Amino acid sequence: MIDTLRLTAEGAKELLDAKEISGAELFAAYLEAIGERDPELHCYLHVCEDPGGEGIPIALKDVIGTKGIPTTAGSKILQGYVPVYDSTVAARCKAHGLRTLGKTNTDEFAMGSSTENSAYGPSRNPWDPSRVPGGSGGGSAAAVSAGLAPWALGSDTGGSIKQPSALCGNVGLRPTYGTVSRYGIVAFASSLDQVGPVAKNVRDCAYLYSIIAGRDPCDSTTVEVPEVVLPEDGDLKGLRVGVPRELNEHEAIELGVRAAVRLAIDLLAQLGADVGECSLPRSVDFGMPCYYLIAPAEASSNLARYDGVRFGYRSPNATDRLEMYTHTRDEGFGDEPKRRILVGTYALSAGYYDAYYGQAQKVRTVIAREHAQAFERFDVVVIPTSPTVAFELGGRTSDPLAMYASDLLTIPSCMAGLPGLNVPCGLSGGLPVGLQLIGPQFAENTLFHVGHALERAVGFDVVPERLR
C-alpha cells in the first residue's frame, strides 16, 4: 500500500526507478486518496483520468493553462474554458514525465488570502477543516499537505505560494521574478505574478523549481538562471542571517507565531549562522498599501479581456453588445475581482495616475533599494511568513482589510522581485507556523541550503496530526 501522506516526490521517483511500483499504481494511489479526502477538503476543481506514462504525479493551480484540461482561475467567467495549448510550465512538467493529477482550487483570479473567494466554494485546511488553507493557492497547499499530490505548482503575486504553504505546513518557493515563465498563466498583476513549487520538503521544492525555471522565448521577461543545486546535509557556518526588527516584532504577529519563529532563528545560530539585526522600516510601513495600488491597477487592465466575446462565460441576459459586456462582467466576476477592478481603474484614471499608481511605483523602488541595502550585510533575511496561523473559515470575509493584512509579511519582498522560501518551523495551538527565508535576486540555491538545514534541525512532521 502506498502511503501518499508521507511519500515525497523524491521518494516516489526512487520507487519508480527501482520498479517497485508502476506509474499507473502510483497515479491510482493518489486518485484513491483524492476520492477519500477531497470531498471534505475541496482541494481540486478538476481531477484528470490517468494520462499514461511512468512519471511522478503533480497538481497544478487552476490559473496554469493546460491543453485539453479546464482552466477556470476559480471564476465563473471562465467556467468551461479549455485551453488549446499548454503554458510553458505545464509543458516543461510534461517534458520531464510529470503527470497532471488535476487542477487545484484558487481564489478567483488569484485574488485572496484564504481560497474563500473561489466561485466554486472554499478549500479547507487539512490540519483543521474548520480553518482556511490560505490563499490564493490554498488548493495546491492543502492537496500536498493532505497527501493528495506529492507536489504542486502555485502562483504568487503578493504571497499566494508562501502564505498557504505556511498555513498548511508545506515548503513553498516564490522564485525571483523572471526566472519562471508566465506564458500561458492567467494573469493577475503581470509585474508581480510568478509560478513556483509547493512540496513536502526543500529537496523536492528545489527539484521542481529546476524543472520549471529558465529562459522562455515566449516570455520576454524571463532570464537564464543559475544551475539549481539540490541541497545536501551541512552546517551554516559563514552564513549571515538578518532579522528585521519591524517585521519580527510587528503588533499583528501572534505570540505563538513569534515564539516558534524565535526558536527557529536560534536554531540557525546553533547551526553556525551569524545572526544579526537589520531594519526594513519603509517595507513594513508602505509595502501593503503600495501593493494594493499596483496589483489592482494591473488587474483592471488584465481582466478587461473577459467581456463575453472570445472565451468563457457570456451572459444570456443581454439584448445588445453593451449589455453583453456589462451583464457578463457583473454576473461572471465575484465581489473581490470587482473590488480590485474598481480600485485599479480609479488609480489609473486621468488625473489620478500620478498621485496613485505613479507614486506607488516610486515607493516600490524605495522598497527594492531598502532590501538591497540589507543584503549588503546579510545573505538571507528571516521573518514569519504569516502573522497568524490558519484562521477560521468566514472569519475575515466581511472585512477585506483584515483579509489583506494576511499578506503583510509576504508582500514587501514580492514588490522587490525577490525569492522567498517558506519552511515549516513549528506549531502554535496545534497549527503550522512558517518561517520565511528571503534572499537577493537569484539566491534560490542559498535559500534551499538554509531551508534544508533548518528543516532537518526542526524535525517538523508535515503530516497533519488528524490524518496520522
C-alpha positions as CSV (number, residue, x, y, z in Angstrom):
1,M,0.0,0.0,0.0
2,I,1.4,3.4,-1.0
3,D,1.3,6.0,1.9
4,T,0.6,9.2,0.0
5,L,0.6,11.2,3.2
6,R,4.3,10.7,3.8
7,L,5.6,9.9,0.3
8,T,7.8,12.7,-1.1
9,A,8.3,13.3,-4.8
10,E,12.0,12.1,-4.5
11,G,10.8,9.0,-2.7
12,A,8.2,8.4,-5.5
13,K,11.0,8.7,-8.1
14,E,13.1,6.2,-6.2
15,L,10.2,3.7,-6.1
16,L,9.6,4.2,-9.9
17,D,13.2,3.9,-10.8
18,A,13.6,0.7,-8.8
19,K,10.4,-0.6,-10.4
20,E,8.9,-1.3,-7.0
21,I,5.7,0.3,-8.3
22,S,4.5,1.3,-11.7
23,G,3.4,4.8,-12.8
24,A,-0.2,3.6,-13.1
25,E,-0.1,2.2,-9.5
26,L,1.3,5.5,-8.2
27,F,-1.3,7.6,-10.0
28,A,-4.1,5.3,-8.9
29,A,-3.0,5.7,-5.2
30,Y,-3.3,9.4,-5.5
31,L,-6.7,9.2,-7.2
32,E,-7.8,6.9,-4.3
33,A,-6.6,9.4,-1.8
34,I,-8.4,12.2,-3.6
35,G,-11.6,10.2,-3.7
36,E,-11.3,9.6,0.1
37,R,-10.3,13.0,1.4
38,D,-11.0,15.7,-1.2
39,P,-14.8,15.7,-0.7
40,E,-14.1,17.2,2.8
41,L,-11.2,19.5,1.8
42,H,-12.2,20.5,-1.8
43,C,-8.6,20.9,-3.0
44,Y,-9.4,20.1,-6.6
45,L,-11.6,21.8,-9.2
46,H,-10.9,19.1,-11.8
47,V,-9.3,15.7,-11.5
48,C,-7.7,14.0,-14.5
49,E,-8.0,10.4,-15.6
50,D,-4.8,8.5,-15.8
51,P,-2.9,10.2,-18.7
52,G,-0.4,7.3,-19.0
53,G,3.3,7.3,-18.6
54,E,5.6,6.4,-15.7
55,G,6.3,9.8,-14.1
56,I,5.6,11.5,-10.8
57,P,2.1,12.9,-10.5
58,I,1.7,16.7,-9.9
59,A,-1.2,19.1,-9.1
60,L,-1.5,22.4,-10.9
61,K,-3.2,25.6,-9.6
62,D,-6.1,26.4,-11.8
63,V,-4.5,29.6,-13.2
64,I,-2.0,27.5,-15.1
65,G,-3.1,26.9,-18.6
66,T,-3.3,23.2,-19.6
67,K,-4.1,21.9,-23.1
68,G,-7.4,19.9,-23.1
69,I,-7.9,20.4,-19.3
70,P,-10.4,23.0,-17.9
71,T,-8.7,26.2,-16.6
72,T,-11.1,28.5,-14.8
73,A,-8.9,30.6,-12.4
74,G,-11.6,29.9,-9.8
75,S,-14.0,32.1,-11.7
76,K,-17.5,31.7,-13.1
77,I,-16.5,33.9,-16.0
78,L,-14.0,31.2,-17.2
79,Q,-16.4,28.3,-16.5
80,G,-16.0,25.7,-19.2
81,Y,-12.9,27.2,-20.7
82,V,-10.5,24.6,-22.1
83,P,-7.1,25.9,-23.4
84,V,-5.9,24.7,-26.8
85,Y,-2.2,25.0,-25.7
86,D,-0.1,24.3,-22.6
87,S,1.5,27.0,-20.5
88,T,5.3,26.8,-20.6
89,V,5.5,25.4,-17.0
90,A,2.9,22.8,-17.8
91,A,4.8,21.8,-21.0
92,R,8.1,21.6,-19.0
93,C,6.5,19.3,-16.4
94,K,5.2,17.1,-19.2
95,A,8.6,17.0,-20.9
96,H,10.1,15.7,-17.6
97,G,7.4,13.0,-17.4
98,L,5.3,14.5,-14.7
99,R,1.7,13.5,-14.9
100,T,-1.1,16.0,-14.1
101,L,-3.4,14.8,-11.4
102,G,-5.7,17.8,-11.7
103,K,-6.3,21.5,-11.2
104,T,-6.4,22.9,-7.7
105,N,-8.8,25.4,-6.2
106,T,-7.8,29.1,-6.0
107,D,-9.3,32.4,-5.0
108,E,-10.8,33.9,-8.1
109,F,-8.1,35.1,-10.5
110,A,-5.7,34.5,-7.6
111,M,-7.2,37.4,-5.6
112,G,-7.4,36.4,-2.0
113,S,-5.6,35.1,1.1
114,S,-7.9,32.2,2.1
115,T,-9.3,30.5,-1.1
116,E,-12.8,31.6,0.1
117,N,-13.1,33.8,-3.0
118,S,-13.3,30.8,-5.4
119,A,-16.6,30.8,-7.4
120,Y,-16.6,27.0,-6.7
121,G,-16.5,27.1,-2.9
122,P,-13.7,27.3,-0.4
123,S,-11.0,24.8,0.3
124,R,-10.3,23.6,3.8
125,N,-7.1,23.2,5.8
126,P,-6.1,19.5,6.4
127,W,-4.9,20.3,9.9
128,D,-8.3,21.6,10.8
129,P,-11.1,21.6,8.2
130,S,-12.9,24.5,10.1
131,R,-10.0,26.7,9.1
132,V,-8.7,28.2,5.8
133,P,-5.7,26.8,3.9
134,G,-4.5,30.2,3.0
135,G,-4.6,31.8,-0.4
136,S,-4.8,32.3,-3.2
137,G,-3.1,28.9,-3.7
138,G,-4.9,27.1,-0.9
139,G,-5.9,24.2,-3.1
140,S,-2.3,23.3,-4.0
141,A,-1.1,23.7,-0.5
142,A,-3.9,21.7,1.0
143,A,-3.5,19.0,-1.6
144,V,0.2,18.5,-0.8
145,S,-0.5,18.6,3.0
146,A,-3.3,16.0,2.8
147,G,-1.3,13.6,0.6
148,L,-3.5,14.3,-2.5
149,A,-0.4,15.2,-4.5
150,P,3.3,14.7,-3.8
151,W,4.0,18.2,-5.0
152,A,2.2,21.0,-6.8
153,L,2.6,24.3,-8.7
154,G,1.1,27.5,-7.4
155,S,1.4,31.2,-8.4
156,D,2.5,34.0,-6.2
157,T,1.6,37.7,-6.6
158,G,1.8,39.0,-3.1
159,G,2.3,35.8,-1.1
160,S,0.0,33.2,-2.7
161,I,2.5,30.4,-2.5
162,K,4.3,31.3,0.7
163,Q,1.3,32.1,2.9
164,P,-0.8,29.0,2.2
165,S,2.4,26.9,2.5
166,A,2.9,28.4,6.0
167,L,-0.7,27.7,7.0
168,C,-0.7,24.1,5.7
169,G,2.8,23.1,6.8
170,N,4.5,22.9,3.4
171,V,7.7,24.1,1.8
172,G,6.8,26.7,-0.8
173,L,9.0,28.9,-3.1
174,R,8.2,32.2,-4.7
175,P,11.1,32.5,-7.2
176,T,12.9,35.6,-8.3
177,Y,10.7,37.5,-10.7
178,G,11.7,36.5,-14.3
179,T,13.1,33.1,-13.5
180,V,9.9,31.2,-14.4
181,S,7.8,31.8,-17.5
182,R,4.4,33.4,-17.2
183,Y,3.4,32.3,-20.7
184,G,0.0,30.6,-20.6
185,I,-0.7,31.7,-17.0
186,V,-4.0,33.5,-16.3
187,A,-2.7,37.0,-15.5
188,F,-3.5,38.9,-12.3
189,A,-0.7,41.5,-11.9
190,S,1.9,41.0,-14.6
191,S,4.8,42.7,-12.9
192,L,4.3,40.6,-9.8
193,D,3.0,37.2,-10.8
194,Q,5.4,34.2,-10.5
195,V,4.8,30.5,-10.7
196,G,6.6,28.4,-8.1
197,P,6.6,24.9,-6.4
198,V,4.9,23.6,-3.3
199,A,6.3,20.5,-1.8
200,K,6.7,18.4,1.4
201,N,10.4,19.2,1.8
202,V,13.1,21.5,0.5
203,R,14.8,19.0,-1.8
204,D,11.5,18.3,-3.6
205,C,10.9,22.1,-3.9
206,A,14.4,22.6,-5.4
207,Y,13.9,19.8,-7.9
208,L,10.6,21.0,-9.1
209,Y,12.0,24.6,-9.4
210,S,14.8,23.2,-11.6
211,I,12.2,21.7,-13.9
212,I,10.2,24.9,-14.5
213,A,12.9,27.6,-14.3
214,G,14.8,29.2,-17.2
215,R,14.6,31.4,-20.2
216,D,11.5,31.1,-22.4
217,P,11.3,32.8,-25.8
218,C,7.5,33.1,-25.3
219,D,8.0,35.4,-22.3
220,S,10.4,38.3,-22.8
221,T,10.6,39.0,-19.0
222,T,12.4,35.6,-18.4
223,V,16.1,35.2,-17.9
224,E,18.7,32.5,-17.7
225,V,19.1,31.1,-14.2
226,P,22.0,29.6,-12.3
227,E,22.1,25.8,-12.2
228,V,19.9,24.6,-9.4
229,V,21.8,22.6,-6.8
230,L,19.8,20.1,-4.7
231,P,20.7,20.8,-1.0
232,E,22.8,18.3,0.9
233,D,23.3,18.0,4.7
234,G,25.7,20.6,6.1
235,D,26.0,23.4,8.6
236,L,25.5,27.1,8.1
237,K,28.9,28.4,9.1
238,G,29.8,31.7,7.5
239,L,26.1,32.4,6.6
240,R,24.9,35.9,7.5
241,V,21.3,36.0,8.7
242,G,19.5,39.3,9.1
243,V,16.4,39.7,11.4
244,P,14.4,42.8,10.5
245,R,13.0,44.0,13.9
246,E,10.0,45.7,12.3
247,L,8.9,42.5,10.5
248,N,9.6,40.2,13.5
249,E,8.1,42.4,16.2
250,H,5.0,43.8,14.4
251,E,1.9,44.0,16.6
252,A,-0.1,41.9,14.1
253,I,2.1,38.8,14.7
254,E,0.5,36.3,17.1
255,L,2.6,35.4,20.2
256,G,2.6,31.7,19.3
257,V,3.9,32.5,15.8
258,R,6.5,34.9,17.2
259,A,7.7,32.2,19.7
260,A,8.1,29.5,17.0
261,V,10.0,31.8,14.7
262,R,12.3,32.9,17.5
263,L,13.2,29.3,18.2
264,A,13.9,28.7,14.5
265,I,16.2,31.7,14.4
266,D,18.0,30.4,17.5
267,L,18.4,27.1,15.6
268,L,20.0,28.9,12.7
269,A,22.6,30.3,15.1
270,Q,23.2,26.9,16.6
271,L,23.8,25.6,13.0
272,G,26.6,28.1,12.7
273,A,24.9,31.1,11.1
274,D,25.9,34.6,12.1
275,V,22.6,36.2,13.2
276,G,22.2,39.9,13.4
277,E,19.5,42.6,13.4
278,C,18.6,44.7,10.4
279,S,15.9,47.2,9.6
280,L,13.3,47.5,6.8
281,P,11.1,50.3,8.1
282,R,9.7,51.5,4.7
283,S,8.9,48.0,3.6
284,V,6.6,47.3,6.6
285,D,5.0,50.8,6.5
286,F,4.4,51.1,2.8
287,G,4.6,47.5,1.3
288,M,0.9,46.6,1.7
289,P,-0.6,50.0,0.5
290,C,1.8,50.1,-2.4
291,Y,0.8,46.5,-3.4
292,Y,-2.9,47.3,-3.2
293,L,-2.4,50.1,-5.7
294,I,-0.1,48.4,-8.2
295,A,-1.8,44.9,-8.2
296,P,-5.4,46.1,-8.7
297,A,-4.2,48.6,-11.4
298,E,-2.6,45.8,-13.4
299,A,-5.6,43.5,-12.7
300,S,-8.0,46.1,-14.1
301,S,-6.1,46.0,-17.3
302,N,-5.6,42.3,-17.5
303,L,-9.2,41.4,-16.7
304,A,-10.6,43.8,-19.3
305,R,-10.4,40.9,-21.8
306,Y,-13.2,39.0,-20.1
307,D,-16.2,40.5,-21.8
308,G,-18.1,37.6,-23.2
309,V,-16.7,38.0,-26.7
310,R,-13.9,35.5,-27.2
311,F,-14.0,32.8,-24.5
312,G,-15.6,31.9,-21.2
313,Y,-19.0,32.9,-19.8
314,R,-21.4,35.1,-21.8
315,S,-24.5,36.5,-20.2
316,P,-27.8,35.3,-21.7
317,N,-29.5,38.3,-20.3
318,A,-28.3,40.9,-22.9
319,T,-30.0,42.4,-25.9
320,D,-27.1,44.3,-27.4
321,R,-23.3,44.4,-27.3
322,L,-23.0,46.9,-24.4
323,E,-25.4,44.9,-22.3
324,M,-23.4,41.7,-23.2
325,Y,-20.3,43.4,-21.8
326,T,-21.9,44.8,-18.6
327,H,-24.0,41.7,-17.8
328,T,-21.2,39.3,-18.5
329,R,-18.8,41.0,-16.2
330,D,-21.5,41.6,-13.5
331,E,-22.6,38.0,-13.5
332,G,-19.2,36.4,-14.1
333,F,-16.9,38.2,-11.6
334,G,-17.2,37.8,-7.9
335,D,-17.0,40.5,-5.3
336,E,-13.2,40.5,-4.9
337,P,-12.3,40.9,-8.6
338,K,-15.0,43.6,-8.9
339,R,-13.5,45.4,-5.9
340,R,-10.0,45.3,-7.3
341,I,-11.0,46.3,-10.8
342,L,-12.7,49.4,-9.4
343,V,-9.8,50.4,-7.3
344,G,-7.3,49.7,-10.1
345,T,-9.3,51.6,-12.7
346,Y,-9.6,54.6,-10.4
347,A,-5.8,54.5,-9.7
348,L,-5.1,54.6,-13.5
349,S,-7.7,57.2,-14.4
350,A,-6.9,60.6,-15.8
351,G,-6.0,63.0,-13.1
352,Y,-5.2,60.3,-10.5
353,Y,-2.5,58.2,-12.3
354,D,0.5,60.2,-11.0
355,A,-1.0,60.6,-7.5
356,Y,-1.7,56.8,-7.0
357,Y,-0.2,54.3,-9.5
358,G,2.8,56.5,-10.4
359,Q,3.5,57.2,-6.7
360,A,3.2,53.6,-5.8
361,Q,5.8,52.6,-8.4
362,K,8.2,55.1,-6.9
363,V,7.6,53.6,-3.4
364,R,8.2,50.2,-4.9
365,T,11.7,51.3,-6.0
366,V,12.3,52.5,-2.4
367,I,11.3,49.1,-1.1
368,A,13.7,47.3,-3.5
369,R,16.6,49.6,-2.6
370,E,15.9,49.0,1.1
371,H,16.1,45.3,0.7
372,A,19.3,45.7,-1.5
373,Q,20.9,47.6,1.4
374,A,20.1,44.8,3.8
375,F,21.7,42.3,1.5
376,E,24.9,44.2,1.5
377,R,25.3,43.0,5.1
378,F,23.4,39.7,5.1
379,D,23.0,36.6,2.8
380,V,19.4,36.0,3.9
381,V,16.7,37.8,5.8
382,V,14.3,35.8,8.0
383,I,10.8,36.8,9.2
384,P,7.5,35.0,9.9
385,T,5.6,34.1,6.7
386,S,2.1,34.8,8.1
387,P,1.4,36.9,11.1
388,T,-1.2,34.3,12.3
389,V,-1.8,30.6,12.0
390,A,-4.8,29.4,9.9
391,F,-7.9,31.4,10.8
392,E,-11.4,30.1,10.8
393,L,-13.5,29.9,7.6
394,G,-15.6,33.0,7.3
395,G,-13.6,34.8,10.0
396,R,-12.4,37.6,7.7
397,T,-14.7,37.5,4.6
398,S,-16.8,40.5,5.8
399,D,-13.7,42.6,6.4
400,P,-11.5,42.9,3.2
401,L,-8.8,45.0,5.1
402,A,-8.4,42.3,7.7
403,M,-8.0,39.7,4.9
404,Y,-5.4,41.9,3.1
405,A,-3.4,42.0,6.3
406,S,-2.8,38.3,6.0
407,D,-0.1,39.2,3.4
408,L,1.5,41.9,5.5
409,L,4.8,40.0,5.8
410,T,5.0,38.4,2.3
411,I,4.2,41.4,0.2
412,P,7.4,43.6,0.6
413,S,9.9,41.1,-0.9
414,C,7.4,40.3,-3.7
415,M,7.3,44.1,-4.5
416,A,11.1,43.9,-4.8
417,G,11.0,40.9,-7.1
418,L,13.0,38.8,-4.6
419,P,12.8,35.0,-3.9
420,G,11.2,33.8,-0.7
421,L,11.0,30.3,0.7
422,N,8.6,29.2,3.4
423,V,9.8,26.4,5.7
424,P,7.6,25.0,8.5
425,C,9.2,25.8,11.8
426,G,6.8,24.5,14.5
427,L,3.3,24.7,15.8
428,S,1.1,27.2,17.6
429,G,-2.1,25.9,19.1
430,G,-1.6,22.7,17.1
431,L,-1.4,24.6,13.7
432,P,1.7,25.1,11.5
433,V,3.9,28.1,11.7
434,G,6.1,29.1,8.7
435,L,9.4,30.9,8.6
436,Q,10.1,33.0,5.5
437,L,13.6,33.0,4.1
438,I,14.3,35.9,1.7
439,G,17.3,36.3,-0.4
440,P,18.6,38.7,-3.1
441,Q,17.8,38.0,-6.7
442,F,18.8,34.6,-8.0
443,A,19.7,33.4,-4.5
444,E,17.4,30.3,-4.7
445,N,20.3,27.9,-4.1
446,T,21.2,29.7,-0.9
447,L,17.6,29.6,0.3
448,F,17.5,25.9,-0.4
449,H,20.7,25.3,1.5
450,V,19.4,27.2,4.5
451,G,15.9,25.8,4.4
452,H,17.2,22.2,4.1
453,A,19.5,22.6,7.2
454,L,16.7,24.2,9.1
455,E,14.0,21.6,8.3
456,R,16.4,18.9,9.4
457,A,17.1,20.7,12.7
458,V,13.4,21.4,13.4
459,G,12.2,17.9,12.5
460,F,8.7,19.2,11.7
461,D,6.2,16.4,10.9
462,V,4.5,17.6,7.7
463,V,1.5,15.1,8.1
464,P,-1.5,16.8,9.7
465,E,-2.0,15.3,13.2
466,R,-5.6,14.4,12.5
467,L,-4.5,12.3,9.5
468,R,-1.7,10.4,11.1
